[in-house]
């Protein structure tokens, strides 16, 4: 299912990707990446509704609670979700921590992408894909 989600998301078929992620998330013991991806897709869609953003925040928090230590992708997603919700101070804080972890782990490409999003939050803009 997860590879199908990636195909749908990359092909601009976000509603199908979200449907499949929701189906997978209902499975007991679904990995944190499912909740994280759901949060990302909901928060980064153009014209995300307040309901989408609220749901994204729930999934992002679920992902955060599912990892034993701070996780760069979960923190990056939290930043995206906070920004979509207009919580730019929180978005900046999450993105700064995500970038720090990415650099610490020598994930320079990811750190650069997070820095781009961070600049967007500092300018008061949400991240949309």
TAVENQUI-V530106 format. One record per pair of residues at least 12 apart in sequence whose ideal C-beta (glycine too) atoms are under 7 Angstrom apart, sorted by the first residue. I is the first residue (numbers start at 1). J is the second residue. D is the distance in Angstrom with one decimal. If there is no record, write none. Layout:
BEGIN
I&J&D, I&J&D
END
This chain:
BEGIN
1&20&5.4, 1&23&6.9, 1&24&5.1, 2&24&6.8, 4&20&5.9, 5&17&4.8, 5&20&4.8, 5&21&5.6, 5&37&7.0, 8&20&6.8, 9&41&6.4, 14&41&6.0, 14&45&5.8, 17&41&6.0, 18&38&6.9, 18&41&5.6, 18&42&6.9, 21&34&5.9, 21&37&5.8, 21&38&4.7, 21&41&7.0, 22&38&6.9, 25&38&6.3, 32&63&4.6, 32&66&3.7, 32&67&5.4, 32&74&6.8, 35&59&4.6, 35&62&4.4, 35&63&4.0, 35&66&6.6, 36&63&4.0, 36&73&6.1, 36&74&5.6, 36&77&5.1, 38&59&4.4, 39&56&4.5, 39&59&3.8, 39&60&3.9, 39&63&6.4, 39&77&5.1, 39&81&5.5, 40&77&5.0, 40&80&6.2, 42&55&5.6, 42&56&3.8, 42&59&7.0, 43&56&4.0, 43&80&5.0, 43&81&4.5, 43&84&4.1, 44&80&5.9, 44&127&5.8, 44&128&5.8, 44&129&4.4, 46&128&5.4, 48&84&5.7, 53&84&4.8, 53&85&5.0, 56&81&4.7, 56&84&6.5, 57&81&5.3, 57&85&6.3, 60&77&5.3, 60&78&5.0, 60&81&4.5, 63&77&6.7, 64&78&6.4, 70&97&6.6, 70&101&6.2, 72&98&5.1, 72&101&4.3, 72&102&5.0, 72&105&6.9, 72&107&6.7, 72&110&6.7, 75&94&5.0, 75&97&5.1, 75&98&3.7, 75&101&6.8, 76&95&6.8, 76&98&4.3, 76&114&5.6, 78&94&4.2, 79&91&4.6, 79&94&3.9, 79&95&3.7, 79&98&6.3, 79&117&6.4, 79&121&6.7, 80&117&6.8, 80&127&5.0, 82&94&6.1, 83&121&4.9, 83&126&4.4, 83&127&5.9, 84&126&4.6, 88&121&5.2, 88&124&6.0, 91&121&4.3, 92&118&6.6, 92&121&5.1, 92&122&6.3, 95&114&5.6, 95&117&5.9, 95&118&4.3, 95&121&6.1, 96&118&6.7, 98&114&5.2, 99&111&5.2, 99&114&4.4, 99&115&5.9, 99&118&6.5, 102&114&6.0
END
